[in-house]
């Protein structure tokens, strides 16, 4: 399990569930592509979520490849200069480790907010609310506690921005507690998943890549959550 936050999930010997990240996208109709960047495409320079998770894995192992992992290879100039010194084989291995971790231990919930300004405001306040919750600390085995980023270790979230700011207002709480149009994410390692080709009924959602998952009535929830294990 990824670890759990006491106020947002149930912890017992069999595993736990809790919010470990909140995020959104800034463009139009970019949800699917953004989820693919986090969960499917193995390119840490297109997903700070993946980069931070890789940092924690490498730091926990005391792996000196961490210095190369931190190198941003987004631009052509970077690839043609500093990129020449990167151990590409090790880069591929660590990307695979991140994919295995994020797909095997995290699920996600999507709340539809069409207005960009409202979406960004709710994102910030959700992050602040969770980070300011004294009762919502991660478990001792949460991977993020090995992050070289102080804010990730201190907040218990895979985030460094919007922490400890303005929390959700009563109006915000009423908004997020309303009957949201919602889809619950799933992964290839989950027993509920089926090939996308079979996802023809309205009771199914389409997930990134070739995944799909049957969805039933659920109480709205928020953010990327650690999946119960056991």
C-alpha positions as CSV (number, residue, x, y, z in Angstrom):
1,X,0.0,0.0,0.0
2,X,1.1,3.6,-0.5
3,X,0.3,4.6,3.0
4,X,-2.8,6.2,4.5
5,X,-4.1,9.4,6.0
6,X,-6.1,8.7,9.1
7,X,-8.8,11.3,8.5
8,X,-9.5,10.2,4.9
9,X,-9.6,6.5,5.1
10,X,-9.8,3.4,7.2
11,X,-6.5,1.9,8.4
12,X,-6.3,-1.7,9.6
13,X,-4.0,-4.7,9.3
14,X,-5.4,-5.4,5.8
15,X,-4.5,-2.0,4.3
16,X,-5.7,1.5,4.1
17,X,-7.1,4.2,1.8
18,X,-6.5,7.9,1.9
19,X,-5.9,11.0,-0.2
20,X,-2.2,11.3,-1.2
21,X,-2.6,13.8,-4.1
22,X,-5.0,16.3,-5.6
23,X,-4.6,17.6,-9.1
24,X,-6.3,19.1,-12.1
25,X,-5.5,20.2,-15.6
26,X,-5.5,23.7,-17.1
27,X,-6.5,23.1,-20.7
28,X,-9.7,22.0,-22.4
29,X,-10.6,18.3,-22.5
30,X,-7.2,17.3,-21.2
31,X,-8.2,15.0,-18.4
32,X,-7.6,11.8,-20.3
33,X,-4.2,12.9,-21.6
34,X,-3.1,14.1,-18.2
35,X,-4.0,10.8,-16.6
36,X,-2.1,9.0,-19.2
37,X,1.0,11.2,-18.5
38,X,0.7,10.2,-14.8
39,X,-0.3,6.6,-15.0
40,X,0.7,5.2,-18.4
41,X,3.4,7.1,-20.4
42,X,6.9,6.6,-19.0
43,X,8.3,10.1,-19.2
44,X,9.0,11.7,-15.8
45,X,9.6,15.1,-17.4
46,X,5.9,15.2,-18.4
47,X,4.6,14.4,-15.0
48,X,5.9,15.9,-11.8
49,X,3.9,13.2,-10.0
50,X,6.0,10.5,-11.6
51,X,9.2,12.5,-11.1
52,X,8.5,12.9,-7.4
53,X,7.6,9.3,-6.9
54,X,10.9,8.2,-8.7
55,X,12.8,10.6,-6.5
56,X,11.4,8.9,-3.4
57,X,12.1,5.4,-4.7
58,X,15.7,6.3,-5.6
59,X,16.3,8.2,-2.3
60,X,15.0,5.3,-0.3
61,X,17.4,2.9,-2.0
62,X,20.3,5.4,-1.7
63,X,20.7,5.1,-5.5
64,X,23.1,7.7,-7.0
65,X,21.0,7.7,-10.2
66,X,18.8,10.2,-8.4
67,X,21.0,13.0,-9.7
68,X,20.4,12.0,-13.3
69,X,16.7,11.4,-12.6
70,X,16.4,15.0,-11.6
71,X,17.7,16.2,-15.0
72,X,15.0,17.7,-17.2
73,X,15.3,16.4,-20.7
74,X,12.2,18.1,-22.1
75,X,14.1,20.4,-24.6
76,X,16.1,19.2,-27.6
77,X,19.1,21.2,-26.3
78,X,19.0,19.3,-23.0
79,X,18.7,16.0,-24.8
80,X,21.7,16.8,-27.1
81,X,23.9,18.1,-24.2
82,X,23.4,16.8,-20.7
83,X,21.2,14.1,-22.0
84,X,24.2,12.3,-23.5
85,X,25.5,11.5,-20.0
86,X,22.2,9.9,-18.9
87,X,22.2,6.2,-18.3
88,X,19.3,5.4,-20.6
89,X,19.0,1.8,-19.5
90,X,18.6,2.8,-15.8
91,X,16.2,5.6,-16.8
92,X,14.0,3.0,-18.4
93,X,14.2,0.7,-15.4
94,X,13.2,3.4,-13.0
95,X,10.3,4.6,-15.2
96,X,9.0,1.0,-15.1
97,X,9.3,0.9,-11.3
98,X,7.3,4.1,-11.1
99,X,4.6,2.7,-13.4
100,X,4.4,-0.5,-11.4
101,X,4.1,1.4,-8.2
102,X,1.5,4.0,-9.3
103,X,-0.6,1.5,-11.2
104,X,-0.5,-1.2,-8.5
105,X,-1.0,1.0,-5.4
106,X,-3.1,4.0,-6.4
107,X,-6.6,4.6,-7.7
108,X,-8.2,7.9,-8.6
109,X,-11.6,9.6,-8.5
110,X,-12.6,12.3,-11.1
111,X,-15.0,15.1,-10.2
112,X,-16.3,17.1,-13.1
113,X,-15.8,20.9,-12.9
114,X,-16.1,22.5,-16.3
115,X,-15.1,26.1,-15.3
116,X,-11.3,26.4,-15.2
117,X,-11.2,29.1,-12.5
118,X,-13.5,27.1,-10.2
119,X,-11.4,24.0,-10.9
120,X,-8.2,25.6,-9.9
121,X,-9.7,27.2,-6.8
122,X,-11.1,23.9,-5.6
123,X,-7.8,22.2,-6.3
124,X,-5.9,24.7,-4.2
125,X,-8.4,24.6,-1.3
126,X,-8.6,20.8,-1.3
127,X,-4.8,20.6,-1.1
128,X,-4.7,23.1,1.7
129,X,-7.5,21.4,3.6
130,X,-5.8,18.0,3.5
131,X,-2.3,19.4,4.3
132,X,-3.7,21.3,7.3
133,X,-5.4,18.3,8.8
134,X,-3.5,17.4,11.9
135,X,-5.3,14.1,12.2
136,X,-4.6,13.1,8.6
137,X,-1.0,12.0,8.8
138,X,0.4,9.3,6.5
139,X,1.3,5.9,7.8
140,X,4.9,5.2,8.7
141,X,5.5,3.1,5.5
142,X,4.3,5.8,3.1
143,X,6.8,6.1,0.2
144,X,6.6,9.9,0.3
145,X,8.4,9.9,3.6
146,X,11.6,9.0,1.7
147,X,11.2,12.0,-0.7
148,X,14.1,14.4,-0.8
149,X,11.5,17.2,-0.9
150,X,10.8,18.6,2.5
151,X,7.3,19.7,1.7
152,X,6.2,16.2,0.5
153,X,7.5,14.6,3.7
154,X,5.9,17.3,5.9
155,X,2.5,17.5,4.2
156,X,2.0,13.8,3.5
157,X,1.0,14.6,-0.1
158,X,2.8,14.1,-3.4
159,X,2.7,17.9,-3.8
160,X,4.8,21.0,-3.1
161,X,2.4,23.8,-4.1
162,X,-0.8,25.1,-2.6
163,X,0.0,23.6,0.8
164,X,-1.2,25.1,4.1
165,X,-3.1,27.9,2.4
166,X,-6.9,28.7,2.4
167,X,-9.0,25.6,3.1
168,X,-12.4,24.7,1.7
169,X,-15.1,27.1,2.7
170,X,-18.6,26.0,3.8
171,X,-19.8,26.8,0.3
172,X,-17.0,24.7,-1.2
173,X,-17.8,21.8,1.1
174,X,-21.4,22.0,-0.1
175,X,-20.2,22.0,-3.6
176,X,-18.0,19.0,-3.3
177,X,-20.6,17.2,-1.2
178,X,-23.2,17.5,-4.0
179,X,-24.1,14.7,-6.3
180,X,-21.1,15.1,-8.7
181,X,-20.8,13.5,-12.1
182,X,-18.0,11.0,-11.1
183,X,-15.8,8.3,-12.5
184,X,-13.7,6.1,-10.4
185,X,-10.4,5.2,-11.9
186,X,-8.9,1.7,-12.0
187,X,-5.7,0.0,-13.2
188,X,-4.6,-3.0,-15.1
189,X,-3.6,-4.8,-11.9
190,X,-7.1,-4.4,-10.4
191,X,-9.6,-7.3,-10.6
192,X,-12.4,-5.0,-11.8
193,X,-10.7,-4.1,-15.0
194,X,-11.7,-5.4,-18.4
195,X,-10.4,-4.7,-21.9
196,X,-11.7,-1.5,-23.4
197,X,-13.3,-3.4,-26.3
198,X,-15.9,-4.8,-23.8
199,X,-16.7,-1.4,-22.3
200,X,-19.9,-0.9,-24.2
201,X,-22.5,-0.5,-21.5
202,X,-23.4,2.8,-19.8
203,X,-22.3,1.2,-16.5
204,X,-18.7,1.3,-17.5
205,X,-16.1,4.1,-17.6
206,X,-13.2,4.4,-20.0
207,X,-9.9,4.6,-18.3
208,X,-6.4,5.6,-19.7
209,X,-4.7,3.3,-22.1
210,X,-6.5,0.0,-22.6
211,X,-8.2,0.0,-19.2
212,X,-11.9,0.2,-18.3
213,X,-13.7,-0.5,-15.1
214,X,-17.3,-1.2,-14.0
215,X,-18.7,1.6,-11.9
216,X,-21.4,1.4,-9.4
217,X,-23.0,4.0,-7.1
218,X,-20.4,5.4,-4.7
219,X,-20.2,8.3,-2.3
220,X,-18.2,11.1,-4.0
221,X,-14.6,11.2,-2.9
222,X,-11.6,13.3,-3.9
223,X,-8.0,13.0,-5.1
224,X,-5.6,10.2,-5.8
225,X,-5.9,7.6,-3.1
226,X,-3.9,4.7,-1.9
227,X,-5.6,1.5,-2.6
228,X,-6.5,-1.0,0.2
229,X,-4.3,-4.1,0.1
230,X,-4.8,-7.5,1.6
